[in-house]
Structures are given as C-alpha cells and as structure tokens.
C-alpha cells in the first residue's frame, strides 16, 4: 500500500541478557527485552515514571553482536518495524498473537564495550520474506557498503543493507565480523522456533 510507514525508534535499557538461538536452517536470532520509560505528573502534581517493555528481535550477525556485547542494563538504540505474528496454542488450541519489533539497526549507547553500531540484516542480510517468505533473500540487489551487505528487496526480517555510520557519535561495529548466513529468517513458519514460554502472556 502506497504512503504507509512502519518504523519504530527506541532508546532503552535491556532488562535481561539477550536470548540467542539458532534456527534449524542455521541462522542466529536474538530476542531482547528492552525497557523505555517516560516521566509525567499525576493529578496531585507528583512526578511518576512509567516503564514500557518491548520485545525486540535481531537476526544473523546483529544477533551475534547482541550476544557478544549486550547484557542486562546496557543502553541501546534500536530502529526497526513492528510485526505481529500468530500461532495456535498447543494446549488450548486458541490462536495467540504477539507484536515484536524487528530491528534492522542497533547502536550501543553506553561505554560497556566502547559503544558499537550496526545497521542492516546482520551486515549483509539482503531482503527476506519474513516468516511467510515472498521476498528476495540473499545478498543480491543494490546497496553495498559495509560488511558485505548487498541490498536485496522484500523487506523481510533483517532486510536492508549493512553499512557503517560516518561522522561523530558512537564508535562502529567490529571491523572483522565472522561470516554468517545472509538473508532474513527461514521462509515459512517454523513451529519449533519459538516456544510458548517465550511469549510474555
């Protein structure tokens, strides 16, 4: 649909260490529990803080970076998109839903490991079709710069091209990333990939 936007920008702190796993197809994925907060005054004029928790998913080499450099309490900048998925509960048979942020850019904001930044679907994840497939996967297409990332189309998990940021701000991601699979997550649903214990309700 023309003229629509699905973009999320968050700055927050991790509430737990990243949960990293490998899919049956060999791709790495990390789930982050990210807290953001806002301050406001209640009716009596007292200052209050409200915390919101976000489930963030990163793929491939972004997941590897999360595993290496992120830990509970670290501050991180995330850019990505919202995606809602559904599954049938194995015990009740009811359909359940969860909404996640699929991150395609991640910047470490505190000094824990020197502040690292990265963009793209794991430095070279071209497009991917998401769970349902449909996009072009692999490192084809336009784009280029940075850690081997061809652009690709399809906008699946971890789509986009990888690049380093120039100019000021936090220092960049390690200059020698380990090779890893390119593209988004596996096309087609993988019922063994998420278990019900990971769902926050």
C-alpha positions in Angstrom: 0.0 0.0 0.0 1.5 3.3 -1.1 2.0 6.0 1.5 2.2 3.8 4.6 5.0 3.8 7.2 6.0 1.1 9.7 9.0 2.4 11.6 10.0 2.2 15.2 12.8 4.0 17.0 13.6 3.1 20.6 16.3 4.1 23.1 16.2 2.0 26.3 17.9 -0.4 28.6 17.9 -4.2 28.4 16.0 -5.9 31.2 17.8 -9.2 30.7 20.7 -10.7 28.8 19.8 -11.4 25.1 18.2 -14.8 24.4 20.1 -16.2 21.4 19.2 -19.3 19.5 19.9 -20.8 16.1 17.2 -21.8 13.7 17.1 -25.2 12.0 18.4 -23.5 8.9 21.5 -22.2 10.8 20.5 -18.6 11.2 21.1 -16.9 14.5 18.3 -14.8 16.2 18.4 -12.9 19.4 15.4 -11.7 21.4 15.9 -8.5 23.5 13.7 -7.3 26.3 14.0 -3.5 26.1 12.6 -1.1 28.7 11.7 2.5 27.9 10.3 4.9 30.4 8.5 8.3 30.5 8.1 10.8 33.3 4.8 12.6 34.0 2.9 14.3 36.8 -0.2 12.8 38.3 -3.3 14.8 39.3 -1.7 15.7 42.6 1.4 17.1 40.9 3.7 14.2 41.9 6.3 13.1 39.4 5.8 9.5 38.2 7.7 7.2 36.0 6.0 4.7 33.7 8.0 1.8 32.1 7.1 0.1 28.9 8.7 -3.3 27.9 9.4 -4.1 24.2 10.2 -7.4 22.6 12.9 -6.8 20.0 14.2 -9.4 17.5 17.5 -9.2 15.7 18.9 -11.7 13.2 22.1 -13.1 11.9 25.2 -11.0 12.6 23.3 -8.4 14.5 22.3 -11.3 16.8 25.9 -12.3 17.1 26.8 -8.7 18.1 24.0 -8.7 20.6 25.3 -11.9 22.2 28.9 -10.6 22.3 28.3 -7.0 23.6 24.9 -6.7 25.1 23.9 -7.6 28.7 21.3 -6.7 31.2 21.3 -3.0 31.9 23.1 -1.9 28.7 21.6 1.1 26.8 20.9 0.6 23.2 19.3 2.4 20.2 17.0 0.4 18.0 15.5 1.1 14.7 13.1 -1.3 13.0 9.5 -2.2 12.3 6.5 -3.7 14.1 5.4 -7.2 13.1 2.5 -9.2 14.6 2.5 -12.9 14.3 0.1 -15.6 15.5 0.2 -19.2 16.4 -2.1 -21.9 17.8 -1.6 -22.7 21.5 -0.6 -26.3 21.7 -2.5 -26.9 24.9 -5.7 -24.9 24.4 -5.9 -24.7 20.6 -6.6 -21.0 20.8 -4.9 -18.6 18.4 -2.5 -16.3 20.2 -0.8 -13.1 18.9 2.4 -11.2 19.8 3.8 -8.0 18.4 7.5 -7.6 18.1 10.0 -5.0 16.8 12.1 -6.5 14.1 15.3 -4.4 14.3 17.4 -3.6 11.3 19.7 -1.1 13.1 21.3 -1.3 16.5 23.7 1.1 18.2 25.2 0.5 21.7 25.0 3.8 23.6 26.8 3.2 26.8 30.5 2.6 27.2 30.3 -1.1 28.1 32.2 -2.3 25.1 33.2 1.0 23.5 29.8 1.7 22.0 29.2 -0.2 18.8 26.8 0.5 16.0 25.5 -1.6 13.2 22.8 -1.5 10.5 21.2 -4.0 8.3 20.1 -7.6 8.4 23.2 -8.8 10.1 25.8 -7.0 7.9 24.8 -8.3 4.6 21.4 -9.7 5.1 19.6 -8.7 1.9 15.9 -8.8 1.8 14.0 -11.7 3.1 10.3 -12.6 3.0 9.8 -12.8 6.7 8.1 -15.9 8.1 5.8 -16.2 5.1 8.6 -15.9 2.5 7.8 -13.9 -0.6 10.8 -11.5 -0.7 14.1 -12.0 -2.4 16.6 -13.5 0.0 20.4 -13.5 0.0 22.7 -10.6 -0.7 21.6 -9.7 -4.2 20.2 -6.3 -5.3 21.6 -2.9 -4.9 23.2 -1.3 -2.0 26.6 -2.4 -0.9 28.8 -0.8 1.5 29.7 -2.0 4.9 30.2 -5.6 5.9 29.4 -7.4 2.6 25.8 -6.3 2.5 24.0 -6.4 -0.7 20.6 -4.7 -0.6 18.1 -7.1 -1.8 14.4 -6.4 -1.8 11.5 -7.9 0.0 11.8 -6.3 3.4 11.9 -9.4 5.4 13.4 -9.8 8.8 16.8 -8.1 8.8 16.2 -6.6 5.3 18.2 -3.7 4.1 21.8 -3.1 3.5 24.6 -3.1 6.0 26.8 -0.1 6.4 28.9 1.7 8.9 27.9 5.2 10.0 30.3 8.0 9.4 30.9 11.1 11.4 30.5 11.5 15.1 28.6 9.5 17.6 29.3 6.1 19.0 32.2 4.1 17.5 31.3 1.5 15.0 30.9 -2.3 14.9 33.9 -4.6 14.9 35.8 -4.4 11.6 36.1 -8.2 11.2 32.7 -9.8 11.6 32.5 -13.5 11.4 30.9 -14.9 8.2 27.4 -15.9 8.6 24.3 -16.8 6.6 22.8 -13.9 4.7 19.2 -13.0 4.2 16.2 -13.0 6.5 14.8 -15.8 8.6 13.7 -19.0 7.1 10.8 -18.8 4.7 7.7 -20.5 6.1 6.7 -20.9 9.7 8.9 -22.9 11.9 6.8 -24.2 14.8 9.8 -25.3 16.8 11.4 -21.9 16.6 9.5 -20.1 19.4 8.1 -22.0 22.3 5.2 -20.7 24.3 7.5 -20.0 27.3 8.9 -17.1 25.3 5.6 -15.3 24.9 5.0 -12.6 27.5 1.5 -13.6 28.4 
